[in-house]
Amino acid sequence: MDTSELWNKSLDILSRREHSVGELKTKLKKFDPAYNDLNEVIEKLLESNFLNDERFAEAFIRSKSNSGYGPNYISQYLRKKGIYPDQYDMYSLEIDWDSSCLAQFNKKSRNTKVDFKEKEKILRFLAYRGFSYEIIKSALKEFD
């Protein structure tokens, strides 16, 4: 695959959704391009602003927070994708983590009376979803 075909393939991939540099490299390596061609195309995409890790991180944070995931889960996932905390600021996006956490709690509890055992189960679920203890505690002040 030459550089122009690689460029077209990368634009095709990026037209569907935002990707991180690491994600795109992984996808393009499947087509067995030469290492120099791949780096050249990635650099061209970065210069053209078709590929941007900060924009990917922001879109991903918004998407996952709307799906009920907390900041710990999101930052861990972004780290797996090769995006580190110095490339994004999760708390500048004005996401209300407390209300998101409370919404997940209410969804799990089905708005009924919750006994201690059921409450512990839901709290473990919220921790798995990436909400810190402080967020869970402040969100559930309203519930208790």
C-alpha positions, 0 to 999 in steps of 0.5 A: 500500500503506497502513501496515497492509498494509506492517506485515503484509508486513514481519511476513511477511518477518521470520517466515521469517528475521532481516533487517537494517534495510537488507535489509527496506527494500530488500524493502519498497520493491519494493511501492512504499510511501510513504517516510513509511509505510516509515520509520514501519513500520521504527521500529515494528518496531525498537521492538517488537524484531521487527527488530534488526541485532545479532540479525541479525548474530549469527545470520548469523555463527553460520550462516556460521561453521558453513558454513566461512566466516571472519571476514573474509568475514563482516564484509565481507558484513555491511558490504554489508548495512549492518551495521558492526563497532560493531554486533557482536562476532564474537569474543565468540560463542566460535567456534573459527576455527582448528578451522573453518579446519582442518576446511575444509583437511581437507575440501579435502585429503581427508586425503591427502598434499598436495604444495606446489602443492596446499597453496598452492591450498588456502591460497588457497581458505581466504583466499577463504573469509575466514580471515586469514593468522594463523588459517590459520597457527595452524590448519595448525600441527597439519597440518604 
